Every structure is written in C-alpha cells, then in structure tokens.
Amino acid sequence: MVADGLHVLFCGINPGLMTAATGHHFARPGNRFWPVLHLSGFTPRLLKPAEQGELLSYGLGITNVVARASARADELTAEEYVEGGRLLTTKVTRLRPRWLAVVGVTAYRAAFGDRTAQVGPQERTIGDTRVWVLPNPSGLNAHWTAATMAEEFARLREAAGAGGHGGSVSVTMPSS
C-alpha cells in the first residue's frame, strides 16, 4: 500500500496473523488503527481493512518495519527490527513521503537504534521525509485509549497537511 510522494506513510510493526491471512493491514478486530485514523480526521469515514486501497486517494499508505507475520510483535528478534529499519529507510528514500509515521515507539526504538525516542515528531529525517512516532493501535496497548491515540494522530495530520475530512484535534469518545 505505497506510492511515490504520499503525505504520510504509516508503518506498522509487522503483519499479525489476521493481516497475513487476509492481506489487509491492521485486520485484527481489536486493532484500533482504522477507527483512530477516522477519528483523527485522516479519512472521511471509518474504513474497513478490506478498503485499505482507498488510503492512496487520501495521500496515505501503509507498510511494515518487519515483513514476517507473527501473533505478537514481541516474537520478533532484535536483528529483524534492525534489518527492517534498514529496508524501511531504503523504501522511504525511494518513495519520498512527507512523513513516515511509525506506529509503536518500541518498534521505532528497535529499528532505528534510538532508545530515548518518545511518541511525537522525531529529530531524525530520512532524506526530506520527517518522522513521527505514533502509539501502537493494538488492542494490547492499554496505555493509550482510542481517543488519546486519535489526538496524537490528529497532531500528525495537521503537521502533514493531510486529510481534514471532518476530524478535529479534540476527540471525545466513550471509553470501553
């Protein structure tokens, strides 16, 4: 799900088993990527994983740090993350998105050797591409609610000049 010159290239950690089975990114029902993408204003409606192709029309794309599917990201090795970071750098250099958005601070730290990285914009650039670390939308990440994730995604959307499809920076939704 990539193209040249995207506003934002979202980068997941690696495909989960449901994603590997369906071919659709963030396909596991408990994953909050698609709802958060909509709540943050990147998309005009809530997309289903099977509709991921629509992202390109919004200047958005999706890739992964590591290509190997696993049930959980903690099954990946340090070597896989480092090699994934190297391959991702090559991909970003070739595609030149305005922003690379890595979803998962732990994955970003492991792939790019930046132990102190926090969620938000990073000092690192890849060519002219800026880098933003987003919270991991997995249902296993209980530190972030869908609403607080949507606020962080909206900060990126505003910085990237992307979307603006009815979302706002202040997102309110019931906690579940």
Backbone bond lengths (Angstrom), bond angles and torsions (degrees), N, CA, C in turn:
res aa  C-N    CA-C-N  psi(-1)  N-CA   C-N-CA  omega(-1)  CA-C   N-CA-C  phi
1 M - - - 1.449 - - 1.519 109.99 -
2 V 1.315 116.95 57.82 1.461 120.41 -178.47 1.521 110.11 -131.08
3 A 1.318 115.37 160.33 1.457 122.83 175.85 1.526 107.41 -157.67
4 D 1.305 116.35 165.52 1.463 120.81 177.01 1.523 110.40 -69.23
5 G 1.339 116.02 143.29 1.454 122.52 168.43 1.517 116.47 66.47
6 L 1.318 119.13 32.78 1.459 121.82 178.00 1.526 110.97 -66.97
7 H 1.343 116.21 157.15 1.467 120.36 170.73 1.522 108.45 -67.51
8 V 1.358 115.63 -50.36 1.458 121.09 -177.58 1.524 108.87 -139.23
9 L 1.316 115.12 130.86 1.459 121.87 170.56 1.523 106.13 -106.58
10 F 1.337 116.42 107.17 1.457 121.21 176.75 1.517 108.15 -77.48
11 C 1.314 116.15 140.88 1.453 120.97 -177.53 1.516 109.43 -129.03
12 G 1.337 115.23 107.99 1.449 120.29 175.29 1.514 110.30 -75.92
13 I 1.310 115.86 172.62 1.456 120.32 -179.69 1.520 109.64 -71.79
14 N 1.328 115.98 -61.46 1.459 122.41 176.74 1.521 107.09 -162.94
15 P 1.330 117.31 162.64 1.463 118.44 -179.92 1.528 111.13 -67.88
16 G 1.318 115.62 134.26 1.452 119.96 170.09 1.525 108.54 -77.18
17 L 1.307 116.19 174.71 1.458 119.65 -177.73 1.524 112.23 -64.79
18 M 1.337 117.84 -37.00 1.471 121.39 178.04 1.529 110.10 -66.14
19 T 1.311 117.26 -41.14 1.463 121.16 177.07 1.522 110.29 -62.80
20 A 1.319 116.73 -43.53 1.463 120.43 179.33 1.528 110.50 -62.52
21 A 1.326 116.73 -38.65 1.468 120.67 -178.51 1.523 112.44 -71.63
22 T 1.344 117.44 -36.98 1.471 121.09 -174.64 1.524 113.49 -97.12
23 G 1.344 117.15 -23.31 1.458 120.47 -173.86 1.521 112.88 79.91
24 H 1.330 116.90 10.54 1.465 121.64 -179.10 1.523 109.69 -113.26
25 H 1.329 116.57 128.17 1.462 122.03 -179.55 1.524 111.54 -62.85
26 F 1.323 116.16 146.04 1.466 123.26 176.59 1.525 111.16 51.10
27 A 1.336 116.43 46.28 1.464 121.93 -172.55 1.529 114.32 -84.24
28 R 1.298 118.75 -17.94 1.468 120.17 -177.97 1.532 109.36 -63.16
29 P 1.321 118.04 132.08 1.472 120.26 -176.26 1.526 115.14 -53.83
30 G 1.331 119.67 -34.36 1.460 121.23 -179.36 1.517 114.47 -79.28
31 N 1.336 117.79 -6.38 1.463 119.93 -178.80 1.529 108.99 -74.98
32 R 1.320 115.96 136.01 1.475 121.00 -174.37 1.526 113.60 -98.84
33 F 1.330 117.70 8.52 1.467 119.74 -177.14 1.527 112.00 -55.97
34 W 1.313 118.44 -53.66 1.468 121.30 -174.55 1.524 112.19 -64.68
35 P 1.348 120.26 -45.75 1.464 118.97 175.57 1.531 112.92 -61.64
36 V 1.330 117.17 -41.56 1.459 120.74 -179.37 1.527 111.02 -66.84
37 L 1.313 116.88 -38.42 1.468 120.21 177.72 1.525 110.25 -59.10
38 H 1.327 115.93 -41.23 1.470 119.90 178.61 1.534 111.53 -72.56
39 L 1.333 117.73 -48.12 1.464 121.17 -179.45 1.521 112.29 -57.80
40 S 1.319 116.62 -31.19 1.470 120.56 -178.23 1.526 112.43 -82.32
41 G 1.329 117.44 -6.54 1.460 120.52 176.89 1.511 115.25 93.89
42 F 1.320 118.65 5.32 1.461 120.05 178.07 1.525 112.06 -70.69
43 T 1.327 117.59 -31.36 1.466 120.95 -179.25 1.529 109.18 -126.54
44 P 1.344 117.21 148.08 1.462 120.25 -176.82 1.525 113.65 -74.78
45 R 1.330 117.04 -14.75 1.465 121.33 177.83 1.522 107.76 -150.05
46 L 1.316 115.37 166.05 1.456 120.48 177.77 1.519 109.14 -72.52
47 L 1.328 115.88 116.30 1.463 121.07 178.08 1.512 110.13 -88.49
48 K 1.315 115.73 147.55 1.460 121.24 171.31 1.529 107.02 -88.60
49 P 1.335 117.59 155.41 1.464 119.27 178.15 1.533 113.10 -52.50
50 A 1.316 117.43 -35.46 1.468 121.06 -179.57 1.532 112.24 -67.63
51 E 1.326 116.94 -13.36 1.471 121.55 179.33 1.527 111.74 -99.75
52 Q 1.320 117.52 17.54 1.460 121.40 -175.78 1.524 113.27 -56.31
53 G 1.325 117.93 -26.71 1.463 121.47 179.15 1.519 113.43 -59.57
54 E 1.325 117.72 -25.08 1.471 121.35 178.60 1.517 112.44 -66.13
55 L 1.329 117.13 -22.79 1.461 119.61 -177.60 1.521 112.48 -57.83
56 L 1.317 116.73 -37.59 1.469 119.43 -178.35 1.523 111.48 -58.59
57 S 1.334 117.81 -33.96 1.469 120.66 179.72 1.527 111.75 -68.84
58 Y 1.322 117.45 -17.46 1.468 122.16 176.68 1.522 111.59 -98.28
59 G 1.320 117.11 6.07 1.465 120.92 -179.11 1.517 112.62 77.38
60 L 1.329 116.62 24.73 1.457 122.23 -177.63 1.520 110.23 -119.09
61 G 1.316 116.87 150.56 1.454 122.04 176.50 1.516 110.14 -143.27
62 I 1.326 115.71 171.01 1.467 121.45 179.67 1.523 109.22 -138.25
63 T 1.311 115.11 138.28 1.458 122.61 172.22 1.528 107.00 -144.43
64 N 1.315 117.59 -171.59 1.463 122.25 179.33 1.525 110.55 -134.66
65 V 1.325 115.94 156.22 1.461 120.34 173.81 1.526 108.89 -70.56
66 V 1.325 116.62 -48.67 1.464 122.95 -178.14 1.522 108.50 -117.15
67 A 1.316 117.76 134.91 1.460 121.40 -176.90 1.531 113.17 -81.00
68 R 1.328 117.73 -24.53 1.469 120.38 -175.13 1.519 111.42 -70.71
69 A 1.325 116.24 129.92 1.457 121.81 177.21 1.523 110.54 -75.85
70 S 1.327 115.66 145.95 1.458 121.52 175.14 1.523 108.52 -153.40
71 A 1.318 115.52 162.58 1.461 120.27 177.80 1.535 110.51 -69.35
72 R 1.328 116.12 -36.78 1.465 121.09 -179.11 1.526 109.55 -139.34
73 A 1.322 115.71 147.55 1.465 120.05 -179.57 1.525 112.26 -63.93
74 D 1.340 117.96 -26.09 1.465 119.04 -178.86 1.534 112.82 -71.66
75 E 1.340 117.06 -1.49 1.456 121.29 174.19 1.534 112.25 -83.32
76 L 1.325 116.95 -10.04 1.465 121.55 -178.63 1.525 110.20 -80.52
77 T 1.324 115.93 149.56 1.459 120.63 179.49 1.526 111.26 -92.14
78 A 1.318 115.45 160.89 1.466 120.86 176.26 1.525 110.05 -58.88
79 E 1.324 116.90 -38.65 1.468 120.90 179.72 1.525 111.28 -63.89
80 E 1.341 117.01 -38.93 1.467 120.04 178.49 1.529 111.03 -63.81
81 Y 1.324 116.72 -39.83 1.469 119.97 177.97 1.531 111.06 -64.47
82 V 1.322 117.24 -46.31 1.470 120.70 -178.83 1.531 110.47 -62.32
83 E 1.321 117.08 -46.16 1.462 120.48 178.00 1.532 110.33 -64.23
84 G 1.328 117.09 -39.10 1.459 120.97 176.74 1.518 111.75 -61.44
85 G 1.332 116.72 -41.05 1.463 120.36 177.62 1.520 111.84 -62.82
86 R 1.334 115.46 -39.39 1.465 120.12 178.15 1.530 110.55 -64.54
87 L 1.326 116.96 -46.72 1.470 120.86 -179.99 1.527 111.35 -66.42
88 L 1.327 116.50 -37.35 1.462 120.70 178.34 1.529 110.57 -64.60
89 T 1.318 117.07 -40.71 1.464 121.05 177.71 1.526 110.40 -60.06
90 T 1.326 116.83 -42.22 1.470 121.09 177.76 1.526 110.55 -62.98
91 K 1.338 116.53 -43.52 1.466 121.05 -179.20 1.530 110.95 -63.70
92 V 1.335 116.11 -45.00 1.470 120.93 -178.94 1.528 110.39 -65.66
93 T 1.310 117.15 -39.46 1.468 121.03 177.85 1.524 110.61 -60.55
94 R 1.319 115.92 -39.17 1.473 121.07 -179.63 1.530 111.72 -73.99
95 L 1.333 118.55 -42.33 1.471 122.28 -172.58 1.527 113.72 -87.80
96 R 1.325 117.61 -24.06 1.469 123.51 177.11 1.537 114.99 53.35
97 P 1.346 118.78 51.56 1.465 118.03 172.59 1.528 109.30 -68.23
98 R 1.330 117.97 157.10 1.467 120.32 175.87 1.525 110.12 -64.18
99 W 1.341 115.48 -41.94 1.458 121.56 -177.83 1.514 110.32 -132.97
100 L 1.318 116.78 139.86 1.454 123.87 166.32 1.518 105.05 -104.09
101 A 1.331 116.87 123.17 1.462 121.69 -179.84 1.522 108.77 -114.20
102 V 1.326 116.29 104.85 1.456 121.19 179.69 1.525 107.88 -88.08
103 V 1.339 116.52 121.51 1.460 120.29 -179.49 1.531 108.87 -92.79
104 G 1.315 113.43 99.84 1.450 121.01 -179.15 1.511 111.14 128.99
105 V 1.321 116.85 106.56 1.461 120.82 -177.11 1.528 111.44 -66.74
106 T 1.324 117.83 -35.26 1.462 120.15 179.26 1.524 110.51 -64.74
107 A 1.325 116.56 -42.01 1.470 120.61 177.91 1.521 110.64 -63.66
108 Y 1.328 117.22 -42.88 1.466 120.44 178.96 1.528 110.06 -60.73
109 R 1.328 116.12 -47.33 1.466 119.85 -179.58 1.523 111.14 -57.74
110 A 1.342 116.05 -44.08 1.464 120.71 -177.39 1.525 111.91 -70.16
111 A 1.324 117.40 -40.46 1.467 121.09 -176.40 1.523 112.48 -73.27
112 F 1.327 117.18 -32.20 1.461 120.57 -173.95 1.527 113.72 -115.03
113 G 1.334 116.50 7.22 1.455 119.63 175.74 1.514 114.13 62.95
114 D 1.328 117.31 31.80 1.463 121.90 -178.25 1.532 108.36 -113.38
115 R 1.321 116.26 87.33 1.465 121.60 -173.90 1.521 114.02 -64.99
116 T 1.319 118.28 -20.53 1.463 120.77 -174.67 1.525 113.44 -102.85
117 A 1.320 118.44 2.86 1.470 120.97 -178.29 1.527 110.41 -57.97
118 Q 1.310 114.75 144.78 1.466 122.87 175.80 1.526 108.39 -124.48
119 V 1.317 116.85 166.48 1.461 121.02 175.16 1.523 108.19 -60.67
120 G 1.338 116.06 137.53 1.456 121.90 178.79 1.516 110.87 126.43
121 P 1.339 116.71 -173.01 1.467 120.17 179.55 1.523 110.28 -67.70
122 Q 1.330 114.94 145.15 1.462 121.36 -178.09 1.532 109.90 -108.71
123 E 1.312 115.29 159.35 1.467 120.87 173.99 1.526 110.66 -70.04
124 R 1.328 116.38 -34.41 1.466 122.83 -177.40 1.532 110.55 -60.17
125 T 1.320 114.62 139.88 1.460 121.15 167.55 1.521 107.07 -127.19
126 I 1.312 115.28 158.74 1.463 121.70 173.99 1.523 104.67 -121.32
127 G 1.321 116.61 99.56 1.462 119.99 -169.34 1.523 107.35 64.07
128 D 1.337 116.63 -126.46 1.463 121.02 177.45 1.520 112.33 -92.05
129 T 1.321 117.75 0.72 1.464 121.70 -177.50 1.519 110.67 -82.43
130 R 1.321 115.35 125.28 1.458 121.20 174.85 1.523 108.73 -81.35
131 V 1.314 117.20 158.66 1.466 122.51 -177.31 1.527 109.50 -122.67
132 W 1.326 115.60 134.95 1.466 122.69 177.56 1.521 106.73 -130.17
133 V 1.309 117.68 134.46 1.457 121.62 175.04 1.525 107.88 -101.84
134 L 1.326 114.90 127.16 1.466 122.43 179.55 1.530 109.23 -109.47
135 P 1.333 116.85 158.81 1.458 118.50 175.02 1.529 110.59 -66.90
136 N 1.308 116.01 149.82 1.458 122.13 178.06 1.535 108.74 -70.39
137 P 1.349 118.44 123.03 1.466 120.42 -176.92 1.522 114.54 -80.38
138 S 1.320 117.64 3.81 1.458 120.45 178.20 1.520 110.33 -56.19
139 G 1.310 115.95 144.65 1.452 120.67 175.23 1.523 111.97 -62.55
140 L 1.337 116.80 -17.45 1.466 121.09 178.10 1.522 112.34 -75.48
141 N 1.335 117.83 -15.35 1.462 121.92 -179.25 1.525 109.14 -88.45
142 A 1.331 115.79 87.66 1.459 120.79 -176.68 1.529 113.03 -80.58
143 H 1.337 117.28 -7.51 1.468 120.13 -179.23 1.526 111.99 -70.58
144 W 1.325 116.62 -22.19 1.460 121.43 -177.61 1.523 109.70 -121.56
145 T 1.321 116.23 133.97 1.466 120.42 172.71 1.525 108.26 -87.43
146 A 1.312 116.20 166.75 1.465 119.03 175.93 1.527 110.04 -59.81
147 A 1.321 117.64 -38.12 1.467 120.84 -179.07 1.525 111.89 -66.14
148 T 1.340 117.72 -44.76 1.468 118.64 -179.45 1.520 110.85 -70.91
149 M 1.338 116.92 -33.16 1.470 119.06 174.32 1.522 110.34 -63.66
150 A 1.328 116.40 -43.24 1.464 120.38 -178.91 1.525 110.75 -61.21
151 E 1.325 117.58 -36.05 1.467 120.33 177.05 1.523 110.86 -62.65
152 E 1.339 117.20 -42.47 1.468 120.70 -179.73 1.532 110.57 -69.27
153 F 1.328 116.89 -41.65 1.467 120.42 176.58 1.530 109.61 -61.32
154 A 1.339 117.69 -39.20 1.468 121.06 179.72 1.527 111.63 -65.61
155 R 1.333 117.40 -35.21 1.473 120.57 175.48 1.528 109.64 -59.75
156 L 1.325 116.47 -43.51 1.458 120.51 177.02 1.520 110.52 -64.70
157 R 1.327 117.26 -44.81 1.474 120.62 -179.34 1.527 110.26 -56.08
158 E 1.321 117.03 -45.09 1.465 120.26 179.73 1.526 110.98 -64.54
159 A 1.308 117.57 -43.21 1.465 121.37 179.78 1.520 111.24 -64.20
160 A 1.335 115.75 -35.47 1.465 120.43 -177.17 1.519 112.82 -84.26
161 G 1.331 117.41 -11.73 1.464 119.81 -176.60 1.519 110.89 64.22
162 A 1.328 116.55 32.91 1.463 121.33 -177.09 1.515 109.93 -111.30
163 G 1.301 116.06 157.92 1.460 121.53 172.76 1.499 111.62 69.09
164 G 1.315 116.06 -122.71 1.451 119.76 -173.93 1.508 109.66 80.73
165 H 1.334 115.57 34.68 1.460 121.23 -175.46 1.511 111.37 -96.34
166 G 1.313 116.81 45.51 1.450 119.05 174.78 1.524 114.91 98.38
167 G 1.312 118.51 -3.65 1.450 120.71 177.30 1.512 109.74 -85.86
168 S 1.303 116.68 166.10 1.445 119.88 176.60 1.528 108.51 -137.92
169 V 1.311 114.81 166.70 1.462 118.25 -178.08 1.522 109.88 -69.00
170 S 1.302 119.24 -36.76 1.453 121.61 179.75 1.520 108.68 -89.07
171 V 1.311 116.08 110.87 1.453 121.22 -175.82 1.520 108.19 -115.23
172 T 1.321 116.77 128.84 1.447 121.48 176.92 1.513 108.69 -121.72
173 M 1.315 114.94 128.37 1.464 118.94 174.12 1.511 107.70 -151.07
174 P 1.328 115.71 153.68 1.466 117.19 179.88 1.508 111.13 -65.81
175 S 1.322 116.40 143.47 1.462 119.04 176.65 1.524 107.86 -81.78
176 S 1.324 114.66 147.05 1.457 118.25 -179.60 1.498 111.19 -129.81
